């Protein structure tokens, strides 16, 4: 059962709770999430990628 299926089958459970329920403390997923959720992790990377795409779209539209 994947994450999407788990979310589908548990619509009343908040996503952070589902994540905590399947993440072993001190495990490999927890280590990866620590990096992805850090101040230099996935959030800033996604914002930079979206900004670059927006800038390029404006440039291409003339």
N, CA, C and O atoms as a Maestro MAE file, in Angstrom:
{
 s_m_m2io_version
 :::
 2.0.0
}

f_m_ct {
 s_m_title
 :::
 protein
 m_atom[248] {
  # First column is atom index #
  i_m_mmod_type
  r_m_x_coord
  r_m_y_coord
  r_m_z_coord
  i_m_residue_number
  s_m_chain_name
  s_m_pdb_residue_name
  s_m_pdb_atom_name
  i_m_atomic_number
  :::
  1 25 0.852 -1.179 0.000 1 A "UNK " " N  " 7
  2 3 0.000 0.000 0.000 1 A "UNK " " CA " 6
  3 2 0.891 1.234 0.000 1 A "UNK " " C  " 6
  4 15 1.745 1.388 0.873 1 A "UNK " " O  " 8
  5 25 0.695 2.104 -0.969 2 A "UNK " " N  " 7
  6 3 1.493 3.315 -1.076 2 A "UNK " " CA " 6
  7 2 0.898 4.468 -0.289 2 A "UNK " " C  " 6
  8 15 -0.179 4.350 0.295 2 A "UNK " " O  " 8
  9 25 1.609 5.578 -0.280 3 A "UNK " " N  " 7
  10 3 1.177 6.750 0.474 3 A "UNK " " CA " 6
  11 2 -0.150 7.294 -0.033 3 A "UNK " " C  " 6
  12 15 -1.009 7.681 0.759 3 A "UNK " " O  " 8
  13 25 -0.322 7.323 -1.350 4 A "UNK " " N  " 7
  14 3 -1.580 7.819 -1.920 4 A "UNK " " CA " 6
  15 2 -2.763 6.976 -1.497 4 A "UNK " " C  " 6
  16 15 -3.819 7.504 -1.150 4 A "UNK " " O  " 8
  17 25 -2.588 5.669 -1.526 5 A "UNK " " N  " 7
  18 3 -3.660 4.758 -1.106 5 A "UNK " " CA " 6
  19 2 -3.970 4.939 0.373 5 A "UNK " " C  " 6
  20 15 -5.134 4.930 0.775 5 A "UNK " " O  " 8
  21 25 -2.929 5.104 1.180 6 A "UNK " " N  " 7
  22 3 -3.120 5.320 2.616 6 A "UNK " " CA " 6
  23 2 -3.909 6.601 2.861 6 A "UNK " " C  " 6
  24 15 -4.805 6.620 3.706 6 A "UNK " " O  " 8
  25 25 -3.592 7.665 2.140 7 A "UNK " " N  " 7
  26 3 -4.323 8.923 2.286 7 A "UNK " " CA " 6
  27 2 -5.770 8.765 1.833 7 A "UNK " " C  " 6
  28 15 -6.685 9.290 2.468 7 A "UNK " " O  " 8
  29 25 -5.973 8.039 0.731 8 A "UNK " " N  " 7
  30 3 -7.320 7.816 0.211 8 A "UNK " " CA " 6
  31 2 -8.178 7.048 1.209 8 A "UNK " " C  " 6
  32 15 -9.358 7.351 1.386 8 A "UNK " " O  " 8
  33 25 -7.587 6.061 1.853 9 A "UNK " " N  " 7
  34 3 -8.339 5.221 2.791 9 A "UNK " " CA " 6
  35 2 -8.504 5.862 4.168 9 A "UNK " " C  " 6
  36 15 -9.261 5.361 5.000 9 A "UNK " " O  " 8
  37 25 -7.801 6.961 4.408 10 A "UNK " " N  " 7
  38 3 -7.854 7.622 5.715 10 A "UNK " " CA " 6
  39 2 -8.135 9.108 5.552 10 A "UNK " " C  " 6
  40 15 -7.321 9.927 5.978 10 A "UNK " " O  " 8
  41 25 -9.263 9.485 4.947 11 A "UNK " " N  " 7
  42 3 -9.500 10.903 4.637 11 A "UNK " " CA " 6
  43 2 -9.628 11.800 5.865 11 A "UNK " " C  " 6
  44 15 -9.444 13.013 5.762 11 A "UNK " " O  " 8
  45 25 -9.938 11.229 7.015 12 A "UNK " " N  " 7
  46 3 -10.107 12.038 8.222 12 A "UNK " " CA " 6
  47 2 -8.820 12.192 9.024 12 A "UNK " " C  " 6
  48 15 -8.794 12.906 10.027 12 A "UNK " " O  " 8
  49 25 -7.757 11.529 8.590 13 A "UNK " " N  " 7
  50 3 -6.486 11.597 9.310 13 A "UNK " " CA " 6
  51 2 -5.597 12.637 8.632 13 A "UNK " " C  " 6
  52 15 -5.353 12.545 7.429 13 A "UNK " " O  " 8
  53 25 -5.109 13.628 9.387 14 A "UNK " " N  " 7
  54 3 -4.240 14.647 8.785 14 A "UNK " " CA " 6
  55 2 -2.975 14.012 8.194 14 A "UNK " " C  " 6
  56 15 -2.455 13.035 8.733 14 A "UNK " " O  " 8
  57 25 -2.493 14.568 7.098 15 A "UNK " " N  " 7
  58 3 -1.315 14.032 6.420 15 A "UNK " " CA " 6
  59 2 -0.099 13.960 7.354 15 A "UNK " " C  " 6
  60 15 0.603 12.949 7.339 15 A "UNK " " O  " 8
  61 25 0.181 14.993 8.167 16 A "UNK " " N  " 7
  62 3 1.329 14.860 9.071 16 A "UNK " " CA " 6
  63 2 1.204 13.660 10.021 16 A "UNK " " C  " 6
  64 15 2.202 13.020 10.352 16 A "UNK " " O  " 8
  65 25 -0.008 13.365 10.449 17 A "UNK " " N  " 7
  66 3 -0.217 12.209 11.323 17 A "UNK " " CA " 6
  67 2 0.062 10.915 10.574 17 A "UNK " " C  " 6
  68 15 0.704 10.012 11.111 17 A "UNK " " O  " 8
  69 25 -0.415 10.820 9.341 18 A "UNK " " N  " 7
  70 3 -0.134 9.629 8.533 18 A "UNK " " CA " 6
  71 2 1.371 9.448 8.356 18 A "UNK " " C  " 6
  72 15 1.888 8.338 8.479 18 A "UNK " " O  " 8
  73 25 2.070 10.545 8.067 19 A "UNK " " N  " 7
  74 3 3.524 10.471 7.889 19 A "UNK " " CA " 6
  75 2 4.200 9.979 9.160 19 A "UNK " " C  " 6
  76 15 5.076 9.116 9.105 19 A "UNK " " O  " 8
  77 25 3.799 10.521 10.298 20 A "UNK " " N  " 7
  78 3 4.385 10.092 11.568 20 A "UNK " " CA " 6
  79 2 4.099 8.621 11.843 20 A "UNK " " C  " 6
  80 15 4.936 7.918 12.409 20 A "UNK " " O  " 8
  81 25 2.926 8.159 11.447 21 A "UNK " " N  " 7
  82 3 2.545 6.770 11.694 21 A "UNK " " CA " 6
  83 2 3.390 5.774 10.903 21 A "UNK " " C  " 6
  84 15 3.532 4.624 11.317 21 A "UNK " " O  " 8
  85 25 3.946 6.194 9.787 22 A "UNK " " N  " 7
  86 3 4.722 5.268 8.956 22 A "UNK " " CA " 6
  87 2 6.226 5.552 8.985 22 A "UNK " " C  " 6
  88 15 6.993 4.891 8.285 22 A "UNK " " O  " 8
  89 25 6.650 6.525 9.783 23 A "UNK " " N  " 7
  90 3 8.064 6.877 9.870 23 A "UNK " " CA " 6
  91 2 8.641 6.360 11.177 23 A "UNK " " C  " 6
  92 15 8.235 6.789 12.257 23 A "UNK " " O  " 8
  93 25 9.588 5.441 11.076 24 A "UNK " " N  " 7
  94 3 10.243 4.911 12.273 24 A "UNK " " CA " 6
  95 2 11.180 5.963 12.841 24 A "UNK " " C  " 6
  96 15 12.021 6.489 12.112 24 A "UNK " " O  " 8
  97 25 11.057 6.287 14.135 25 A "UNK " " N  " 7
  98 3 11.972 7.255 14.737 25 A "UNK " " CA " 6
  99 2 13.425 6.795 14.562 25 A "UNK " " C  " 6
  100 15 13.767 5.656 14.880 25 A "UNK " " O  " 8
  101 25 14.260 7.682 14.060 26 A "UNK " " N  " 7
  102 3 15.665 7.354 13.863 26 A "UNK " " CA " 6
  103 2 15.936 6.486 12.647 26 A "UNK " " C  " 6
  104 15 17.069 6.053 12.439 26 A "UNK " " O  " 8
  105 25 14.914 6.227 11.840 27 A "UNK " " N  " 7
  106 3 15.078 5.374 10.659 27 A "UNK " " CA " 6
  107 2 15.528 6.135 9.430 27 A "UNK " " C  " 6
  108 15 15.814 7.331 9.483 27 A "UNK " " O  " 8
  109 25 15.583 5.416 8.325 28 A "UNK " " N  " 7
  110 3 16.069 6.014 7.081 28 A "UNK " " CA " 6
  111 2 15.121 7.076 6.537 28 A "UNK " " C  " 6
  112 15 15.568 8.113 6.048 28 A "UNK " " O  " 8
  113 25 13.821 6.826 6.617 29 A "UNK " " N  " 7
  114 3 12.851 7.818 6.138 29 A "UNK " " CA " 6
  115 2 12.917 9.073 6.995 29 A "UNK " " C  " 6
  116 15 12.842 10.185 6.473 29 A "UNK " " O  " 8
  117 25 13.057 8.904 8.300 30 A "UNK " " N  " 7
  118 3 13.171 10.059 9.197 30 A "UNK " " CA " 6
  119 2 14.402 10.887 8.849 30 A "UNK " " C  " 6
  120 15 14.346 12.117 8.858 30 A "UNK " " O  " 8
  121 25 15.516 10.220 8.542 31 A "UNK " " N  " 7
  122 3 16.741 10.938 8.175 31 A "UNK " " CA " 6
  123 2 16.537 11.732 6.890 31 A "UNK " " C  " 6
  124 15 16.962 12.883 6.793 31 A "UNK " " O  " 8
  125 25 15.891 11.119 5.911 32 A "UNK " " N  " 7
  126 3 15.629 11.818 4.647 32 A "UNK " " CA " 6
  127 2 14.687 12.994 4.860 32 A "UNK " " C  " 6
  128 15 14.910 14.075 4.313 32 A "UNK " " O  " 8
  129 25 13.637 12.793 5.648 33 A "UNK " " N  " 7
  130 3 12.676 13.871 5.899 33 A "UNK " " CA " 6
  131 2 13.309 15.028 6.651 33 A "UNK " " C  " 6
  132 15 12.945 16.183 6.428 33 A "UNK " " O  " 8
  133 25 14.255 14.736 7.542 34 A "UNK " " N  " 7
  134 3 14.959 15.808 8.247 34 A "UNK " " CA " 6
  135 2 15.649 16.737 7.253 34 A "UNK " " C  " 6
  136 15 15.632 17.956 7.424 34 A "UNK " " O  " 8
  137 25 16.251 16.168 6.222 35 A "UNK " " N  " 7
  138 3 16.930 16.975 5.204 35 A "UNK " " CA " 6
  139 2 15.913 17.716 4.346 35 A "UNK " " C  " 6
  140 15 16.037 18.921 4.129 35 A "UNK " " O  " 8
  141 25 14.903 16.989 3.856 36 A "UNK " " N  " 7
  142 3 13.918 17.596 2.960 36 A "UNK " " CA " 6
  143 2 13.124 18.712 3.627 36 A "UNK " " C  " 6
  144 15 12.725 19.665 2.958 36 A "UNK " " O  " 8
  145 25 12.889 18.611 4.924 37 A "UNK " " N  " 7
  146 3 12.061 19.586 5.624 37 A "UNK " " CA " 6
  147 2 12.884 20.668 6.318 37 A "UNK " " C  " 6
  148 15 12.329 21.506 7.028 37 A "UNK " " O  " 8
  149 25 14.205 20.658 6.120 38 A "UNK " " N  " 7
  150 3 15.054 21.664 6.743 38 A "UNK " " CA " 6
  151 2 14.910 23.003 6.025 38 A "UNK " " C  " 6
  152 15 14.275 23.087 4.974 38 A "UNK " " O  " 8
  153 25 15.502 24.041 6.598 39 A "UNK " " N  " 7
  154 3 15.398 25.371 5.988 39 A "UNK " " CA " 6
  155 2 16.109 25.443 4.641 39 A "UNK " " C  " 6
  156 15 15.858 26.366 3.866 39 A "UNK " " O  " 8
  157 25 16.980 24.498 4.350 40 A "UNK " " N  " 7
  158 3 17.673 24.455 3.053 40 A "UNK " " CA " 6
  159 2 17.209 23.266 2.218 40 A "UNK " " C  " 6
  160 15 17.880 22.880 1.261 40 A "UNK " " O  " 8
  161 25 16.083 22.692 2.571 41 A "UNK " " N  " 7
  162 3 15.604 21.479 1.923 41 A "UNK " " CA " 6
  163 2 14.717 21.714 0.720 41 A "UNK " " C  " 6
  164 15 14.964 22.606 -0.092 41 A "UNK " " O  " 8
  165 25 13.690 20.906 0.619 42 A "UNK " " N  " 7
  166 3 12.836 20.880 -0.558 42 A "UNK " " CA " 6
  167 2 12.035 22.172 -0.754 42 A "UNK " " C  " 6
  168 15 11.845 22.600 -1.893 42 A "UNK " " O  " 8
  169 25 11.569 22.794 0.311 43 A "UNK " " N  " 7
  170 3 10.767 24.021 0.193 43 A "UNK " " CA " 6
  171 2 11.480 25.124 -0.570 43 A "UNK " " C  " 6
  172 15 10.947 25.625 -1.560 43 A "UNK " " O  " 8
  173 25 12.679 25.518 -0.131 44 A "UNK " " N  " 7
  174 3 13.399 26.558 -0.862 44 A "UNK " " CA " 6
  175 2 13.751 26.146 -2.293 44 A "UNK " " C  " 6
  176 15 13.738 26.980 -3.198 44 A "UNK " " O  " 8
  177 25 14.060 24.887 -2.496 45 A "UNK " " N  " 7
  178 3 14.367 24.402 -3.839 45 A "UNK " " CA " 6
  179 2 13.155 24.534 -4.755 45 A "UNK " " C  " 6
  180 15 13.285 24.969 -5.899 45 A "UNK " " O  " 8
  181 25 11.988 24.165 -4.262 46 A "UNK " " N  " 7
  182 3 10.763 24.279 -5.062 46 A "UNK " " CA " 6
  183 2 10.442 25.737 -5.361 46 A "UNK " " C  " 6
  184 15 10.046 26.061 -6.481 46 A "UNK " " O  " 8
  185 25 10.608 26.627 -4.376 47 A "UNK " " N  " 7
  186 3 10.356 28.050 -4.610 47 A "UNK " " CA " 6
  187 2 11.306 28.601 -5.676 47 A "UNK " " C  " 6
  188 15 10.888 29.373 -6.540 47 A "UNK " " O  " 8
  189 25 12.570 28.210 -5.618 48 A "UNK " " N  " 7
  190 3 13.540 28.670 -6.614 48 A "UNK " " CA " 6
  191 2 13.199 28.131 -8.000 48 A "UNK " " C  " 6
  192 15 13.316 28.851 -8.992 48 A "UNK " " O  " 8
  193 25 12.780 26.871 -8.075 49 A "UNK " " N  " 7
  194 3 12.420 26.277 -9.366 49 A "UNK " " CA " 6
  195 2 11.199 26.968 -9.965 49 A "UNK " " C  " 6
  196 15 11.167 27.234 -11.167 49 A "UNK " " O  " 8
  197 25 10.206 27.258 -9.148 50 A "UNK " " N  " 7
  198 3 8.998 27.933 -9.631 50 A "UNK " " CA " 6
  199 2 9.323 29.357 -10.066 50 A "UNK " " C  " 6
  200 15 8.808 29.831 -11.079 50 A "UNK " " O  " 8
  201 25 10.169 30.034 -9.309 51 A "UNK " " N  " 7
  202 3 10.569 31.392 -9.687 51 A "UNK " " CA " 6
  203 2 11.308 31.383 -11.021 51 A "UNK " " C  " 6
  204 15 11.078 32.253 -11.861 51 A "UNK " " O  " 8
  205 25 12.192 30.408 -11.222 52 A "UNK " " N  " 7
  206 3 12.930 30.316 -12.483 52 A "UNK " " CA " 6
  207 2 11.982 30.046 -13.646 52 A "UNK " " C  " 6
  208 15 12.129 30.642 -14.713 52 A "UNK " " O  " 8
  209 25 11.025 29.167 -13.453 53 A "UNK " " N  " 7
  210 3 10.060 28.866 -14.517 53 A "UNK " " CA " 6
  211 2 9.192 30.077 -14.824 53 A "UNK " " C  " 6
  212 15 8.898 30.350 -15.988 53 A "UNK " " O  " 8
  213 25 8.778 30.807 -13.791 54 A "UNK " " N  " 7
  214 3 7.967 32.010 -13.977 54 A "UNK " " CA " 6
  215 2 8.749 33.071 -14.738 54 A "UNK " " C  " 6
  216 15 8.229 33.695 -15.663 54 A "UNK " " O  " 8
  217 25 10.001 33.268 -14.342 55 A "UNK " " N  " 7
  218 3 10.860 34.245 -15.015 55 A "UNK " " CA " 6
  219 2 11.034 33.875 -16.479 55 A "UNK " " C  " 6
  220 15 10.938 34.733 -17.356 55 A "UNK " " O  " 8
  221 25 11.288 32.601 -16.744 56 A "UNK " " N  " 7
  222 3 11.500 32.153 -18.126 56 A "UNK " " CA " 6
  223 2 10.219 32.274 -18.950 56 A "UNK " " C  " 6
  224 15 10.275 32.639 -20.124 56 A "UNK " " O  " 8
  225 25 9.080 31.974 -18.357 57 A "UNK " " N  " 7
  226 3 7.804 32.110 -19.069 57 A "UNK " " CA " 6
  227 2 7.562 33.566 -19.462 57 A "UNK " " C  " 6
  228 15 7.119 33.849 -20.575 57 A "UNK " " O  " 8
  229 25 7.856 34.487 -18.542 58 A "UNK " " N  " 7
  230 3 7.697 35.912 -18.850 58 A "UNK " " CA " 6
  231 2 8.654 36.326 -19.960 58 A "UNK " " C  " 6
  232 15 8.287 37.097 -20.847 58 A "UNK " " O  " 8
  233 25 9.870 35.817 -19.912 59 A "UNK " " N  " 7
  234 3 10.863 36.128 -20.933 59 A "UNK " " CA " 6
  235 2 10.422 35.602 -22.305 59 A "UNK " " C  " 6
  236 15 10.566 36.296 -23.311 59 A "UNK " " O  " 8
  237 25 9.895 34.396 -22.344 60 A "UNK " " N  " 7
  238 3 9.464 33.796 -23.606 60 A "UNK " " CA " 6
  239 2 8.231 34.483 -24.191 60 A "UNK " " C  " 6
  240 15 8.046 34.516 -25.408 60 A "UNK " " O  " 8
  241 25 7.389 35.031 -23.308 61 A "UNK " " N  " 7
  242 3 6.167 35.670 -23.803 61 A "UNK " " CA " 6
  243 2 6.432 37.064 -24.359 61 A "UNK " " C  " 6
  244 15 5.557 37.687 -24.960 61 A "UNK " " O  " 8
  245 25 7.643 37.534 -24.151 62 A "UNK " " N  " 7
  246 3 8.034 38.804 -24.747 62 A "UNK " " CA " 6
  247 2 7.699 39.940 -23.886 62 A "UNK " " C  " 6
  248 15 7.965 41.086 -24.246 62 A "UNK " " O  " 8
  :::
 }
 m_bond[247] {
  # First column is bond index #
  i_m_from
  i_m_to
  i_m_order
  :::
  1 1 2 1
  2 2 3 1
  3 3 4 2
  4 3 5 1
  5 5 6 1
  6 6 7 1
  7 7 8 2
  8 7 9 1
  9 9 10 1
  10 10 11 1
  11 11 12 2
  12 11 13 1
  13 13 14 1
  14 14 15 1
  15 15 16 2
  16 15 17 1
  17 17 18 1
  18 18 19 1
  19 19 20 2
  20 19 21 1
  21 21 22 1
  22 22 23 1
  23 23 24 2
  24 23 25 1
  25 25 26 1
  26 26 27 1
  27 27 28 2
  28 27 29 1
  29 29 30 1
  30 30 31 1
  31 31 32 2
  32 31 33 1
  33 33 34 1
  34 34 35 1
  35 35 36 2
  36 35 37 1
  37 37 38 1
  38 38 39 1
  39 39 40 2
  40 39 41 1
  41 41 42 1
  42 42 43 1
  43 43 44 2
  44 43 45 1
  45 45 46 1
  46 46 47 1
  47 47 48 2
  48 47 49 1
  49 49 50 1
  50 50 51 1
  51 51 52 2
  52 51 53 1
  53 53 54 1
  54 54 55 1
  55 55 56 2
  56 55 57 1
  57 57 58 1
  58 58 59 1
  59 59 60 2
  60 59 61 1
  61 61 62 1
  62 62 63 1
  63 63 64 2
  64 63 65 1
  65 65 66 1
  66 66 67 1
  67 67 68 2
  68 67 69 1
  69 69 70 1
  70 70 71 1
  71 71 72 2
  72 71 73 1
  73 73 74 1
  74 74 75 1
  75 75 76 2
  76 75 77 1
  77 77 78 1
  78 78 79 1
  79 79 80 2
  80 79 81 1
  81 81 82 1
  82 82 83 1
  83 83 84 2
  84 83 85 1
  85 85 86 1
  86 86 87 1
  87 87 88 2
  88 87 89 1
  89 89 90 1
  90 90 91 1
  91 91 92 2
  92 91 93 1
  93 93 94 1
  94 94 95 1
  95 95 96 2
  96 95 97 1
  97 97 98 1
  98 98 99 1
  99 99 100 2
  100 99 101 1
  101 101 102 1
  102 102 103 1
  103 103 104 2
  104 103 105 1
  105 105 106 1
  106 106 107 1
  107 107 108 2
  108 107 109 1
  109 109 110 1
  110 110 111 1
  111 111 112 2
  112 111 113 1
  113 113 114 1
  114 114 115 1
  115 115 116 2
  116 115 117 1
  117 117 118 1
  118 118 119 1
  119 119 120 2
  120 119 121 1
  121 121 122 1
  122 122 123 1
  123 123 124 2
  124 123 125 1
  125 125 126 1
  126 126 127 1
  127 127 128 2
  128 127 129 1
  129 129 130 1
  130 130 131 1
  131 131 132 2
  132 131 133 1
  133 133 134 1
  134 134 135 1
  135 135 136 2
  136 135 137 1
  137 137 138 1
  138 138 139 1
  139 139 140 2
  140 139 141 1
  141 141 142 1
  142 142 143 1
  143 143 144 2
  144 143 145 1
  145 145 146 1
  146 146 147 1
  147 147 148 2
  148 147 149 1
  149 149 150 1
  150 150 151 1
  151 151 152 2
  152 151 153 1
  153 153 154 1
  154 154 155 1
  155 155 156 2
  156 155 157 1
  157 157 158 1
  158 158 159 1
  159 159 160 2
  160 159 161 1
  161 161 162 1
  162 162 163 1
  163 163 164 2
  164 163 165 1
  165 165 166 1
  166 166 167 1
  167 167 168 2
  168 167 169 1
  169 169 170 1
  170 170 171 1
  171 171 172 2
  172 171 173 1
  173 173 174 1
  174 174 175 1
  175 175 176 2
  176 175 177 1
  177 177 178 1
  178 178 179 1
  179 179 180 2
  180 179 181 1
  181 181 182 1
  182 182 183 1
  183 183 184 2
  184 183 185 1
  185 185 186 1
  186 186 187 1
  187 187 188 2
  188 187 189 1
  189 189 190 1
  190 190 191 1
  191 191 192 2
  192 191 193 1
  193 193 194 1
  194 194 195 1
  195 195 196 2
  196 195 197 1
  197 197 198 1
  198 198 199 1
  199 199 200 2
  200 199 201 1
  201 201 202 1
  202 202 203 1
  203 203 204 2
  204 203 205 1
  205 205 206 1
  206 206 207 1
  207 207 208 2
  208 207 209 1
  209 209 210 1
  210 210 211 1
  211 211 212 2
  212 211 213 1
  213 213 214 1
  214 214 215 1
  215 215 216 2
  216 215 217 1
  217 217 218 1
  218 218 219 1
  219 219 220 2
  220 219 221 1
  221 221 222 1
  222 222 223 1
  223 223 224 2
  224 223 225 1
  225 225 226 1
  226 226 227 1
  227 227 228 2
  228 227 229 1
  229 229 230 1
  230 230 231 1
  231 231 232 2
  232 231 233 1
  233 233 234 1
  234 234 235 1
  235 235 236 2
  236 235 237 1
  237 237 238 1
  238 238 239 1
  239 239 240 2
  240 239 241 1
  241 241 242 1
  242 242 243 1
  243 243 244 2
  244 243 245 1
  245 245 246 1
  246 246 247 1
  247 247 248 2
  :::
 }
}
